[in-house]
């Protein structure tokens, strides 16, 4: 074979790859992982141009759930713990950790802010700077693109809706994006909710970045909170499933529901009656989405097992039938004795934390230096709510009471969110 013929043969495969953009787009949509799409976009300018179009990003997000990339610890100084090998998201998680700024150095006085919530690639920060203010300052940040918006203060005439109750226990959180928001996803709009649990009512303050204003909605309770429950409003635990927010409280059997789209507040009666001798941990439960539109409640019992209950959803509400116990799920075996806690759920995954039992003893030993118990490894696991398989996500040298799963797409699939 002559050298000229050989060169023609070598060039032939390249000419076969000159597919129309529409065909390449279909190829990329069929890739299983967002990380694969990101790597493909870096291969050449043509691939990057296709992946970066609004049409492709919207189609890809409609077909694929954002992967879990790590854990954002909610403390005075936030820390992002990326997924670690052999977790399937370890590579894009590392890329996110390198590209994003989870120290929030791009805002003024970042140490005065605390992480309160994280969802849809956004992080909600909160700070208390004025002792006379009814509510704290709030800010929504995009740590990947280093953008932020500080929310205006809740006007006094709206704050008066609480009747002076619950100011210290107001609960700010992000209102998640829904399928109805797909067309506005590129507009970087968001919503924030602040809930105040009062004895006779639930007061909701709702902020929209589209209008730049707060509005207030007050819901009367069918049964007033007891003085004991009102005195410990901070013990309400918030969950999100099927477009609604759910609150549980250790001293209240009812499950409170807020549907922000229908602007409706209700309760569904009683939580499951745990069968003796099961011991239910205080923070050992979560309301989750299950298949076929069912609502699930996962509880940590006896310190080594998860217990799953379910109810059916009908007509945008929860059926009145009793909770059905579906299955028992043993926790992963550890080399040392650990205390387990459920830290929340997002994007079809449950976050669990395993802490060596001697951590608590060291934590309360005032004769030991802080670095001593910081060096202990706390393990984070995810439970896939479709397959009910565990996967170790990451480790941390610090045990915190509040942590959020961080889900999102790596660049270039991730656009500015504020």
C-alpha positions, 0 to 999 in steps of 0.5 A: 500500500502506498503512503498516499493510500495509507493516509487516505485510509487513516483519514477515513474514520474522521470523516465518518464522525462528521455527524449532524448536530442532531445525531450527536445530541441524541448520542449524548442524551443516551450517556448514562452519567453526566460526568461522561457528557462533561468529558465528551464536551471537553473533547472538541469545540463541536461537542462543547457547542452541542452540550452547551445549548439550552435545548440539550441541557433542558432535555438532559435534565428531564431524562436524568436526575442530578447525581449526588456529589457530596455532603455540605455540612451545615455549621458555623464554617461550612465544609463540602465533603465530596464523594470519594472513591469508589463512589460512582460520583467521585470524579465529578465530585472532585471536579466540583470541589476544585471549581466551586467555593464552598467557603463563600469567600466571594461574599462579605464577612463569610464567617458570619453566615451559616448554611441552612439549606442546599437544593437545586445547586443553591445554598441558603445562608443565614446570619443574626446581626441585629438583636432587635430584628424579628428575623435573620438576614438571608442570602442565596448563593451559587458556590460554583459560579460565585454568585449571590443575592441577599434577600430584603428583610421581611417587612414589619407589617408582614412580620406582624402576622405571627402576633409576636410568636416564634421569632426565634424559631423561624425556619428558612429553607429553599422552595425546590424547583418543580417540573412547572419551572422547566421553562424558567430554569435558565432565568436563575429564579428561585424561591425561599420560604420561612416558616414560623410555628405558632400555637394556633397557626402556621405562618409562611413567608414566601419570597420570589426572586422574580418579584423581589418581594415577600408575601405572607400566608397564614394557616389555622391549625385544626388543633393548637400546639401544646405549650410543651411543643410550642416551647420546643419549636426547634424540634420540628423536623422538616422533610420534602416529598412529592412537592410538599413539605412535611413536619414531624415533632417528637411529642406530636403524633400528627404529620403536618403538610404544606403544599406550596403550590396549592397553598394548602396546610393540613395534617394526616393524623398519626405516624406509625405505632412502632412495635416494641421492643423497637427503640426509635431515635430522636433524629432517626426518621425521614419522610421520603418519596417512593415508587408509584407515587407513594409516601414513605416514612423510614425510621431508625430502630434499635440502632442497627435497622431501618424500618420502612412504612408507606401510605398512598397519595390520592388527589394531591393528598395522603390517603387516610389508610394506616401506615403499612410496614413494608420492609426492614433494611439492615444497616451496613456492617462496620468494623467498629461500633457506631451510632447511626443517624438519618440526616435527610433525603434528597433526589431519591437518596437517604443520607445516613451518618455513622459515628464511632461510639467512643466519639461521644465519650471523647466529645464530653471529655474536657481534658482532651484537646479539640483536635483529638475528637476532630480526628475521628472519622465519621462515615456518610452513606447514601441509601438509594430509595429505588434499589434500597442499596447502600453506598459509602459516600465520604468520610469526615473528621467532624461530626455535625448535627446538620448536613445536606446532600448536595446534588447537581450536574458538573460543568458545562451542564450546570448553569448559574442558579442565581 
